Amino acid sequence: MLLLTISAFGGPQAHMTLLLRMMVEKRRYLSEKDLIELYALCQILPGPTSTQTITAIGYKIGGARLAFLTLLVWMFPAVMIMTGLAVVVSHFQRQDLSLEFTRFIQPMAVGFVAYASYTISRRVVNTKAGIAIMLVAAVISFFIRKPFIYPLLLLLAGLATAIKWKKHPHEQKQKISVKWGNLVLWISILIVAAIVGGVTQALPIRLFENFYRNGSLIFGGGQVLIPLLYTEFVDFLNYLSSEEFLSGYALVQAVPGPTFSFSAYIGALSMRAYGVGGEIIGGIIASVGIFLPGTFLIFFMIRFWDELKKYRVIKASLEGVTAASSGMVIAATFLLLEPISNTGLNFLFIIGTFLLLKFTRIPAPLLILSGLLAGVLL
């Protein structure tokens, strides 16, 4: 897993290729069919898809202890790198040093999100109903910039397509045996964190609650994470500037491992008033908050997933959930475009990044390093 972690660039789809090569073909820990089914399960759960798939592999091979160890090895390098980058950014600001050399990776971040919205919509939205839901979700999430709108859109979109359950083929089912412990733990922590954070107004607790809540509501992987976190931490809470947010999102493209490690960067900068120690704590709090819900849910679901996936209403609702998630990523492209200065050079970097991602196989880390180099030279 450590070898996989330090080489896993490119998001969930690229991660799946590496998992197939390492876990199935080379190590033979599980079959290709098992891996694909685990990946399908994680796609319908809120949380980081790659991370949940990897955690599920650990659980399938060696139970809960190996699953937690696998999770830690997978997330630790990326979380530490993104926390370190946040500390560097904060240090530059305290020393009144210029961060102008990062100015080109901000429009490049918009290019990355634009490409993500393009690829996601093409891959998962292939019906008239899905296209309609995607467009409506994009418009609503762009104009109503409140944290509650995202889970509400996902719920309504799932209900909208669940009514088509009869169109899916019937499968023979057995009685489902459910162990509720992890689900109860997931909900309990969500409620307790909200109450304690509201009463004490302590920033570390509120920070944990923010990320835990978002980790409990995000469907579709790291790209869908962006509009939620931007709305919450830039527009709503004002913990970060749009420039800091965009710089961090661009930098995470050059870091191997889970895209959700971007949360460590946001958490660290949110705690900058407490010094370097506070920033490190903020990065850890944010990471635990964002990764923990998905872990509880995969532990809960994996025990009866084989039977649950046979229910037609579940299959039907996924069409709406994935379409709404795609719409949110489209909205994020325009949302992140707003703070970018309307200069020809910025638009050149946005369009150029999109075209390079679409038509070439240049690795994302190399693109980001090129953007930083251009910022230094120009």
LOZAMAR-732198 format. One line per 5 residues: their letters; for each residue y, x negated, z negated of N, C-alpha, C. Coordinates in steps of 0.2 Angstrom, whole numbers, plus 5000, padded with zeros to 4 digits. Layout:
// LOZAMAR-732198
a> Y/X/Z/Y/X/Z/Y/X/Z; ...
This chain:
// LOZAMAR-732198
mlllt> 4994/4996/5000/5000/5000/5000/5006/4996/5000; 5006/4990/4997/5012/4986/4997/5013/4983/5004; 5008/4981/5007/5009/4979/5014/5012/4984/5018; 5010/4990/5017/5012/4996/5021/5020/4997/5019; 5021/4997/5013/5028/4998/5011/5033/4993/5014
isafg> 5032/4987/5014/5037/4982/5017/5037/4982/5025; 5033/4986/5028/5033/4986/5035/5034/4993/5038; 5035/4998/5034/5036/5005/5036/5043/5007/5037; 5045/5005/5043/5052/5007/5046/5051/5014/5050; 5056/5018/5051/5056/5023/5056/5055/5030/5054
gpqah> 5054/5032/5047/5053/5039/5045/5046/5041/5045; 5045/5048/5044/5038/5050/5043/5033/5049/5049; 5036/5050/5055/5032/5050/5061/5029/5043/5062; 5033/5038/5061/5031/5031/5061/5027/5029/5055; 5028/5032/5049/5024/5031/5044/5017/5033/5045
mtlll> 5016/5039/5048/5010/5042/5050/5006/5037/5054; 5009/5034/5059/5005/5029/5063/5003/5023/5059; 5007/5021/5055/5005/5015/5050/4999/5017/5046; 4999/5024/5043/4994/5026/5039/4988/5027/5042; 4988/5029/5048/4982/5030/5052/4979/5023/5054
rmmve> 4983/5018/5055/4980/5012/5057/4977/5008/5050; 4981/5009/5045/4979/5005/5039/4973/5009/5035; 4975/5015/5033/4970/5019/5029/4964/5022/5032; 4964/5023/5039/4959/5026/5042/4955/5021/5046; 4958/5018/5051/4955/5013/5055/4953/5007/5052
krryl> 4957/5004/5048/4956/4997/5045/4952/4998/5038; 4954/5002/5034/4951/5002/5027/4946/5007/5026; 4946/5013/5031/4942/5018/5031/4941/5022/5024; 4947/5023/5021/4948/5026/5014/4947/5034/5015; 4948/5036/5021/4947/5043/5023/4947/5044/5030
sekdl> 4945/5050/5033/4944/5051/5040/4951/5053/5043; 4951/5053/5049/4958/5055/5053/4959/5062/5052; 4954/5066/5052/4955/5073/5050/4958/5075/5043; 4955/5071/5038/4958/5072/5031/4965/5070/5031; 4967/5064/5035/4974/5062/5035/4978/5067/5038
ielya> 4976/5070/5043/4980/5075/5047/4981/5081/5043; 4976/5083/5039/4976/5089/5035/4981/5088/5029; 4981/5082/5026/4985/5081/5021/4992/5081/5023; 4993/5078/5029/5000/5078/5031/5003/5085/5033; 4998/5089/5035/5000/5096/5036/5002/5100/5030
lcqil> 4998/5098/5025/5000/5101/5018/5007/5099/5016; 5008/5092/5016/5015/5090/5014/5021/5092/5018; 5019/5094/5024/5025/5097/5028/5027/5103/5026; 5023/5107/5023/5025/5114/5020/5028/5114/5013; 5027/5108/5010/5030/5108/5003/5037/5105/5003
pgpts> 5041/5107/4998/5047/5103/4998/5046/5096/4995; 5050/5092/4997/5050/5085/4995/5049/5080/5001; 5048/5073/4999/5047/5068/5005/5040/5068/5008; 5040/5070/5014/5033/5071/5017/5029/5065/5017; 5032/5059/5019/5028/5053/5019/5025/5051/5012
tqtit> 5030/5052/5007/5028/5050/5000/5023/5054/4997; 5023/5061/4999/5018/5066/4996/5012/5064/5000; 5012/5063/5006/5005/5061/5010/5002/5055/5007; 5006/5050/5005/5003/5044/5002/5001/5045/4995; 5004/5049/4991/5002/5051/4985/4996/5055/4985
aigyk> 4995/5059/4990/4989/5063/4991/4983/5059/4993; 4984/5054/4997/4979/5049/4998/4976/5046/4992; 4981/5043/4988/4979/5040/4982/4975/5045/4977; 4977/5051/4977/4974/5056/4973/4967/5058/4975; 4966/5058/4982/4960/5060/4985/4955/5054/4984
iggar> 4957/5048/4984/4953/5042/4983/4951/5041/4976; 4956/5041/4971/4955/5039/4964/4958/5043/4959; 4960/5049/4961/4963/5054/4955/4970/5053/4954; 4973/5056/4948/4980/5056/4947/4982/5049/4945; 4979/5044/4942/4981/5038/4940/4982/5034/4946
laflt> 4978/5034/4951/4979/5030/4957/4984/5033/4961; 4985/5039/4961/4990/5043/4964/4997/5040/4962; 4998/5040/4955/5005/5038/4952/5006/5030/4954; 5001/5026/4954/5001/5019/4955/5003/5018/4963; 5000/5022/4967/5002/5022/4974/5009/5024/4975
llvwm> 5011/5029/4972/5018/5031/4973/5023/5026/4970; 5022/5023/4965/5026/5018/4962/5027/5012/4967; 5021/5009/4970/5021/5004/4974/5025/5006/4981; 5024/5012/4983/5027/5014/4989/5035/5014/4989; 5037/5017/4983/5044/5018/4982/5048/5013/4979
fpavm> 5045/5008/4975/5049/5003/4972/5053/4999/4976; 5050/4995/4981/5055/4991/4985/5061/4994/4988; 5060/5000/4991/5066/5003/4994/5071/5005/4989; 5068/5008/4984/5073/5010/4978/5077/5004/4975; 5074/4999/4974/5077/4993/4972/5082/4990/4977
imtgl> 5081/4990/4983/5085/4987/4988/5091/4992/4989; 5090/4999/4989/5096/5003/4990/5100/5003/4983; 5097/5002/4977/5101/5002/4971/5105/4995/4972; 5102/4990/4974/5106/4983/4974/5112/4984/4979; 5111/4987/4985/5116/4988/4990/5122/4992/4987
avvvs> 5120/4997/4983/5126/5001/4980/5129/4997/4975; 5126/4992/4971/5129/4988/4966/5134/4983/4970; 5132/4981/4976/5136/4976/4980/5142/4980/4982; 5141/4986/4985/5147/4990/4987/5152/4991/4982; 5149/4993/4976/5154/4994/4970/5157/4988/4968
hfqrq> 5154/4982/4968/5157/4975/4966/5163/4974/4971; 5162/4975/4978/5167/4974/4982/5173/4978/4981; 5172/4984/4979/5178/4989/4977/5181/4986/4971; 5177/4984/4966/5181/4982/4959/5185/4976/4961; 5182/4971/4965/5186/4965/4966/5191/4966/4972
dlsle> 5192/4972/4974/5197/4974/4979/5196/4970/4986; 5189/4969/4987/5187/4966/4993/5186/4971/4999; 5187/4969/5005/5187/4974/5010/5180/4975/5012; 5178/4982/5013/5172/4984/5016/5173/4986/5024; 5178/4983/5027/5180/4985/5034/5174/4983/5038
ftrfi> 5170/4978/5036/5165/4976/5041/5159/4981/5041; 5159/4986/5037/5154/4992/5038/5157/4998/5042; 5163/4997/5045/5166/5003/5048/5162/5005/5054; 5158/5001/5057/5154/5003/5063/5148/5006/5062; 5145/5005/5056/5139/5008/5054/5140/5015/5052
qpmav> 5146/5017/5050/5147/5024/5048/5146/5029/5055; 5149/5027/5060/5148/5031/5066/5141/5031/5068; 5138/5025/5067/5131/5024/5069/5126/5029/5065; 5128/5030/5059/5124/5034/5055/5124/5041/5058; 5130/5043/5060/5130/5050/5064/5126/5050/5070
gfvay> 5125/5044/5073/5121/5044/5079/5114/5045/5077; 5112/5042/5071/5105/5042/5069/5103/5050/5067; 5108/5053/5064/5107/5060/5062/5107/5064/5068; 5111/5063/5073/5111/5067/5079/5104/5066/5083; 5102/5060/5083/5095/5059/5086/5089/5062/5082
asyti> 5090/5062/5076/5085/5066/5071/5085/5073/5073; 5091/5076/5074/5091/5083/5075/5088/5085/5082; 5090/5080/5087/5087/5081/5093/5079/5081/5093; 5077/5076/5090/5069/5075/5090/5066/5081/5086; 5069/5082/5081/5065/5087/5076/5065/5094/5080
srrvv> 5071/5096/5083/5072/5103/5086/5067/5103/5092; 5066/5098/5096/5062/5098/5101/5054/5098/5099; 5053/5095/5094/5046/5095/5092/5043/5101/5088; 5047/5104/5084/5045/5109/5080/5047/5116/5082; 5052/5117/5086/5055/5124/5087/5053/5125/5095
ntkag> 5048/5129/5096/5046/5131/5102/5045/5138/5104; 5048/5143/5100/5048/5150/5101/5055/5152/5101; 5056/5158/5104/5063/5161/5105/5065/5163/5098; 5061/5165/5093/5063/5167/5086/5065/5161/5083; 5061/5155/5084/5063/5149/5081/5069/5146/5083
iaiml> 5071/5147/5089/5077/5144/5092/5083/5148/5089; 5082/5155/5088/5087/5159/5085/5088/5157/5078; 5083/5157/5074/5084/5155/5067/5087/5148/5066; 5085/5143/5071/5088/5137/5070/5096/5137/5071; 5098/5141/5076/5105/5141/5078/5109/5145/5072
vaavi> 5106/5150/5070/5109/5154/5064/5110/5149/5058; 5104/5146/5057/5104/5141/5051/5110/5136/5052; 5110/5133/5058/5115/5128/5059/5122/5130/5058; 5124/5136/5060/5131/5139/5060/5132/5140/5052; 5127/5144/5049/5129/5146/5042/5129/5140/5037
sffir> 5125/5135/5038/5125/5129/5034/5131/5124/5035; 5134/5125/5041/5140/5121/5043/5146/5124/5040; 5147/5131/5040/5153/5134/5038/5152/5136/5030; 5146/5137/5027/5146/5139/5020/5143/5133/5017; 5147/5129/5014/5145/5122/5012/5144/5123/5004
kpfiy> 5139/5126/5002/5138/5127/4995/5131/5125/4994; 5129/5122/4988/5122/5119/4987/5117/5125/4988; 5119/5131/4985/5114/5137/4985/5112/5139/4992; 5116/5138/4997/5114/5141/5004/5108/5138/5007; 5106/5132/5005/5100/5129/5009/5094/5132/5007
pllll> 5092/5132/5000/5086/5136/4998/5086/5143/5000; 5092/5146/5000/5092/5153/5002/5090/5154/5010; 5093/5150/5014/5091/5150/5021/5084/5149/5022; 5081/5144/5019/5074/5142/5020/5070/5148/5018; 5071/5152/5012/5068/5157/5010/5068/5163/5015
lagla> 5074/5165/5017/5075/5170/5022/5072/5169/5029; 5072/5162/5031/5069/5161/5037/5061/5161/5037; 5059/5159/5031/5051/5160/5030/5049/5167/5030; 5053/5171/5027/5052/5179/5027/5052/5182/5034; 5057/5179/5038/5058/5182/5045/5053/5181/5049
taikw> 5049/5176/5049/5043/5174/5053/5037/5176/5050; 5037/5177/5043/5030/5179/5040/5028/5186/5042; 5032/5190/5045/5030/5197/5047/5026/5196/5054; 5026/5191/5057/5022/5190/5063/5015/5187/5061; 5012/5188/5055/5006/5185/5053/5000/5188/5056
kkhph> 5001/5194/5059/4995/5197/5063/4993/5193/5069; 4998/5189/5072/4997/5186/5078/4993/5179/5077; 4992/5177/5071/4988/5171/5070/4981/5173/5069; 4976/5169/5071/4969/5170/5071/4967/5171/5064; 4962/5175/5062/4959/5176/5056/4954/5171/5054
eqkqk> 4954/5168/5048/4949/5163/5046/4945/5166/5040; 4939/5164/5039/4935/5166/5034/4937/5162/5027; 4938/5166/5022/4941/5163/5016/4937/5164/5010; 4937/5159/5005/4934/5160/4999/4939/5161/4993; 4937/5163/4988/4941/5164/4982/4945/5158/4980
isvkw> 4951/5158/4979/4955/5152/4977/4955/5151/4969; 4954/5145/4967/4954/5144/4960/4960/5139/4959; 4965/5142/4955/4971/5138/4954/4972/5136/4947; 4974/5129/4946/4976/5126/4940/4983/5126/4940; 4987/5129/4935/4994/5130/4935/4998/5125/4932
gnlvl> 4995/5120/4929/4998/5115/4924/5004/5111/4928; 5003/5109/4933/5008/5105/4937/5014/5109/4939; 5012/5115/4941/5017/5120/4943/5022/5122/4937; 5019/5123/4932/5022/5125/4926/5027/5119/4924; 5024/5113/4924/5028/5107/4922/5034/5106/4927
wisil> 5033/5107/4933/5038/5107/4938/5044/5112/4937; 5042/5118/4935/5047/5123/4934/5051/5122/4927; 5047/5120/4922/5049/5119/4916/5055/5113/4916; 5053/5108/4919/5058/5102/4919/5064/5104/4923; 5064/5108/4928/5069/5111/4932/5074/5115/4927
ivaai> 5071/5119/4923/5075/5124/4919/5078/5120/4913; 5074/5116/4910/5076/5112/4904/5082/5107/4906; 5081/5104/4912/5087/5099/4914/5093/5103/4916; 5092/5109/4919/5098/5113/4920/5102/5115/4914; 5098/5117/4909/5101/5119/4903/5104/5114/4899
vggvt> 5100/5108/4898/5103/5102/4894/5109/5099/4898; 5109/5099/4904/5114/5096/4908/5121/5100/4907; 5120/5107/4907/5125/5112/4907/5128/5112/4900; 5124/5111/4895/5127/5111/4888/5130/5104/4886; 5127/5099/4888/5129/5092/4886/5135/5089/4890
qalpi> 5134/5091/4897/5139/5089/4902/5138/5081/4903; 5132/5078/4900/5131/5071/4901/5130/5069/4908; 5133/5065/4911/5132/5063/4918/5125/5061/4920; 5122/5057/4916/5115/5055/4917/5110/5061/4918; 5111/5066/4913/5107/5072/4914/5108/5076/4919
rlfen> 5115/5077/4921/5117/5081/4926/5115/5078/4933; 5115/5071/4933/5113/5068/4939/5105/5069/4940; 5101/5068/4935/5094/5070/4936/5093/5077/4938; 5097/5081/4935/5096/5088/4937/5098/5090/4944; 5103/5086/4947/5105/5087/4954/5100/5085/4958
fyrng> 5097/5079/4957/5092/5076/4962/5085/5080/4961; 5083/5082/4955/5077/5085/4954/5077/5092/4957; 5083/5095/4957/5084/5102/4960/5084/5101/4968; 5087/5096/4971/5087/5095/4978/5080/5093/4980; 5076/5088/4976/5070/5087/4978/5065/5092/4978
slifg> 5067/5098/4974/5062/5104/4974/5064/5109/4979; 5069/5107/4983/5071/5112/4988/5071/5110/4995; 5070/5103/4996/5071/5100/5003/5064/5101/5007; 5064/5104/5012/5059/5105/5017/5061/5101/5023; 5056/5096/5025/5057/5093/5032/5059/5086/5032
ggqvl> 5058/5083/5026/5059/5075/5025/5066/5073/5024; 5067/5066/5026/5073/5063/5024/5079/5066/5028; 5078/5068/5034/5084/5070/5038/5087/5076/5035; 5083/5081/5032/5086/5087/5029/5089/5086/5023; 5087/5080/5020/5090/5078/5013/5098/5077/5014
iplly> 5100/5074/5020/5107/5072/5021/5112/5078/5020; 5111/5084/5024/5116/5089/5023/5117/5091/5016; 5111/5092/5012/5111/5094/5005/5115/5089/5001; 5113/5083/5001/5116/5078/4997/5124/5077/4999; 5126/5077/5005/5133/5077/5007/5137/5082/5004
tefvd> 5134/5089/5005/5137/5094/5002/5138/5094/4994; 5133/5092/4991/5133/5091/4984/5137/5086/4981; 5136/5080/4984/5139/5074/4980/5146/5072/4983; 5147/5074/4990/5154/5072/4993/5159/5078/4992; 5156/5084/4995/5161/5089/4996/5162/5093/4989
flnyl> 5156/5094/4985/5156/5098/4979/5158/5094/4973; 5155/5088/4972/5155/5085/4965/5160/5079/4966; 5162/5077/4972/5166/5071/4974/5164/5065/4970; 5158/5063/4969/5155/5057/4967/5156/5051/4971; 5156/5053/4978/5156/5048/4983/5161/5050/4988
sseef> 5164/5045/4992/5168/5046/4998/5164/5047/5004; 5166/5050/5009/5162/5051/5015/5160/5045/5018; 5165/5040/5017/5164/5033/5020/5158/5030/5017; 5158/5030/5010/5152/5027/5006/5146/5030/5008; 5146/5037/5008/5140/5041/5010/5137/5038/5017
lsgya> 5141/5038/5022/5139/5036/5028/5137/5029/5029; 5140/5025/5025/5138/5018/5025/5131/5017/5022; 5130/5021/5017/5123/5021/5013/5118/5024/5018; 5119/5029/5021/5114/5032/5026/5112/5027/5031; 5117/5024/5034/5116/5019/5039/5112/5013/5037
lvqav> 5113/5011/5031/5110/5005/5028/5102/5007/5026; 5101/5013/5024/5094/5015/5023/5090/5015/5029; 5093/5015/5035/5089/5015/5041/5086/5008/5042; 5089/5003/5039/5087/4996/5039/5082/4994/5034; 5080/4999/5029/5076/4997/5024/5069/5000/5025
pgptf> 5064/4996/5024/5057/4999/5024/5055/5004/5019; 5051/5009/5020/5049/5013/5015/5052/5020/5015; 5052/5024/5010/5054/5031/5011/5062/5032/5012; 5064/5036/5016/5071/5038/5017/5074/5041/5011; 5070/5044/5007/5072/5047/5001/5075/5042/4996
sfsay> 5074/5035/4997/5077/5030/4993/5084/5030/4994; 5087/5033/4999/5094/5034/4999/5097/5037/4993; 5093/5041/4989/5095/5044/4983/5097/5039/4978; 5094/5033/4978/5095/5028/4973/5102/5025/4974; 5104/5025/4980/5111/5022/4982/5116/5027/4980
igals> 5115/5034/4981/5120/5039/4978/5120/5039/4971; 5114/5039/4968/5114/5039/4960/5118/5033/4957; 5117/5027/4960/5120/5021/4957/5127/5022/4958; 5130/5024/4964/5137/5024/4965/5140/5030/4960; 5136/5035/4959/5139/5040/4955/5140/5038/4947
mrayg> 5136/5033/4945/5137/5030/4939/5141/5024/4938; 5145/5022/4943/5149/5016/4944/5153/5015/4938; 5156/5020/4935/5161/5020/4929/5157/5017/4923; 5151/5016/4923/5147/5013/4917/5145/5006/4919; 5148/5003/4924/5147/4996/4925/5140/4995/4929
vggei> 5138/4989/4930/5132/4987/4934/5126/4990/4930; 5125/4990/4924/5120/4993/4920/5119/5000/4921; 5125/5004/4921/5125/5011/4923/5123/5012/4930; 5125/5008/4935/5123/5009/4942/5115/5008/4942; 5112/5003/4939/5105/5002/4940/5102/5009/4937
iggii> 5104/5011/4931/5101/5017/4928/5102/5023/4932; 5108/5023/4935/5109/5029/4940/5104/5029/4946; 5103/5023/4948/5098/5022/4954/5091/5025/4952; 5089/5023/4946/5083/5024/4943/5082/5032/4942; 5087/5035/4939/5087/5042/4937/5087/5046/4944
asvgi> 5091/5044/4949/5091/5048/4955/5084/5048/4958; 5081/5042/4958/5074/5041/4961/5069/5045/4958; 5069/5045/4951/5064/5049/4948/5065/5056/4949; 5072/5058/4949/5073/5065/4950/5071/5067/4957; 5072/5063/4962/5071/5066/4969/5063/5065/4971
flpgt> 5060/5061/4968/5052/5060/4969/5048/5064/4965; 5050/5066/4959/5045/5069/4954/5043/5076/4956; 5048/5080/4959/5046/5087/4960/5040/5087/4966; 5041/5083/4971/5036/5083/4976/5029/5080/4973; 5029/5076/4968/5023/5073/4966/5019/5079/4962
fliff> 5023/5083/4958/5020/5088/4954/5017/5093/4959; 5021/5095/4964/5019/5100/4969/5012/5098/4973; 5012/5091/4975/5006/5089/4978/5000/5089/4974; 5001/5087/4967/4996/5088/4962/4993/5095/4962; 4998/5100/4962/4996/5107/4961/4993/5109/4967
mirfw> 4995/5108/4973/4993/5111/4979/4986/5108/4982; 4985/5102/4981/4980/5098/4984/4973/5101/4982; 4973/5104/4976/4966/5106/4973/4964/5113/4977; 4968/5117/4980/4966/5123/4983/4969/5124/4990; 4972/5118/4993/4975/5118/4999/4970/5120/5005
delkk> 4964/5118/5005/4959/5120/5010/4958/5127/5011; 4959/5131/5006/4958/5138/5006/4965/5142/5008; 4970/5139/5005/4977/5142/5006/4979/5142/5013; 4977/5137/5016/4980/5136/5023/4977/5141/5028; 4971/5144/5026/4968/5149/5030/4972/5156/5030
yrvik> 4976/5157/5026/4980/5163/5025/4985/5164/5031; 4985/5169/5035/4989/5169/5041/4997/5170/5039; 4998/5173/5033/5005/5174/5031/5009/5167/5030; 5005/5163/5027/5007/5156/5026/5009/5152/5032; 5004/5153/5037/5005/5150/5044/5011/5152/5047
asleg> 5012/5159/5047/5017/5162/5050/5024/5160/5047; 5025/5160/5041/5031/5158/5037/5033/5151/5039; 5029/5147/5041/5031/5140/5042/5035/5139/5048; 5034/5144/5053/5039/5144/5059/5046/5144/5057; 5047/5149/5053/5054/5150/5051/5057/5144/5046
vtaas> 5053/5142/5042/5055/5136/5037/5057/5130/5041; 5053/5128/5046/5054/5122/5050/5060/5123/5055; 5061/5129/5057/5067/5131/5062/5073/5130/5058; 5073/5133/5052/5079/5133/5048/5081/5125/5046; 5075/5122/5044/5076/5115/5043/5080/5111/5048
sgmvi> 5077/5112/5054/5080/5109/5060/5088/5111/5061; 5089/5117/5060/5096/5119/5060/5101/5116/5055; 5098/5114/5049/5102/5111/5044/5103/5104/5047; 5099/5101/5050/5100/5094/5052/5105/5094/5058; 5105/5099/5062/5110/5099/5067/5117/5100/5064
aatfl> 5117/5104/5059/5124/5105/5056/5126/5099/5052; 5121/5095/5050/5123/5089/5047/5126/5084/5052; 5124/5084/5058/5127/5080/5063/5135/5081/5063; 5137/5087/5064/5144/5089/5064/5147/5088/5058; 5144/5090/5052/5147/5089/5045/5149/5081/5044
llepi> 5144/5077/5046/5146/5070/5045/5151/5067/5050; 5152/5071/5056/5156/5069/5061/5164/5070/5059; 5165/5074/5054/5172/5076/5052/5176/5070/5049; 5173/5067/5045/5177/5061/5042/5178/5055/5046; 5174/5055/5052/5175/5049/5056/5181/5049/5060
sntgl> 5185/5044/5061/5191/5044/5065/5190/5045/5072; 5194/5049/5075/5193/5051/5082/5196/5045/5087; 5192/5040/5087/5194/5034/5091/5188/5033/5096; 5190/5031/5102/5185/5030/5107/5180/5025/5105; 5181/5020/5101/5176/5015/5099/5171/5018/5094
nflfi> 5173/5023/5090/5169/5026/5086/5164/5031/5090; 5167/5034/5094/5163/5039/5099/5158/5035/5103; 5160/5029/5105/5156/5024/5109/5150/5022/5104; 5151/5021/5098/5145/5019/5093/5141/5025/5092; 5143/5031/5091/5139/5037/5090/5135/5038/5096
igtfl> 5138/5038/5102/5134/5040/5108/5129/5034/5110; 5132/5028/5109/5127/5022/5110/5121/5022/5106; 5122/5023/5099/5116/5023/5095/5111/5028/5097; 5114/5034/5098/5109/5040/5101/5105/5038/5107; 5109/5035/5112/5105/5033/5118/5100/5027/5117
llkft> 5102/5023/5113/5098/5017/5111/5091/5019/5108; 5092/5024/5103/5086/5027/5100/5082/5031/5105; 5085/5034/5109/5081/5039/5114/5078/5035/5119; 5081/5030/5122/5079/5027/5128/5076/5020/5127; 5076/5017/5121/5074/5010/5120/5069/5010/5114
ripap> 5066/5005/5113/5062/5004/5107/5065/4999/5102; 5071/4998/5102/5075/4993/5098/5074/4996/5090; 5071/4992/5086/5070/4994/5079/5077/4996/5076; 5077/5001/5071/5083/5003/5068/5086/4998/5064; 5082/4994/5060/5085/4988/5056/5089/4984/5061
llils> 5087/4982/5067/5091/4978/5071/5097/4981/5074; 5097/4988/5075/5103/4991/5077/5108/4991/5071; 5106/4992/5065/5111/4992/5059/5114/4985/5058; 5109/4980/5059/5112/4973/5058/5117/4971/5064; 5116/4974/5070/5120/4973/5075/5127/4976/5074
gllag> 5127/4982/5071/5133/4986/5069/5137/4982/5064; 5133/4979/5059/5137/4975/5054/5140/4969/5057; 5136/4966/5061/5139/4960/5065/5145/4961/5069; 5145/4967/5072/5151/4969/5076/5157/4970/5071; 5155/4973/5065/5161/4974/5061/5164/4968/5058
vll> 5160/4963/5057/5162/4956/5055/5166/4953/5061; 5164/4953/5067/5167/4949/5072/5173/4953/5074; 5174/4960/5074/5179/4963/5077/5184/4965/5071
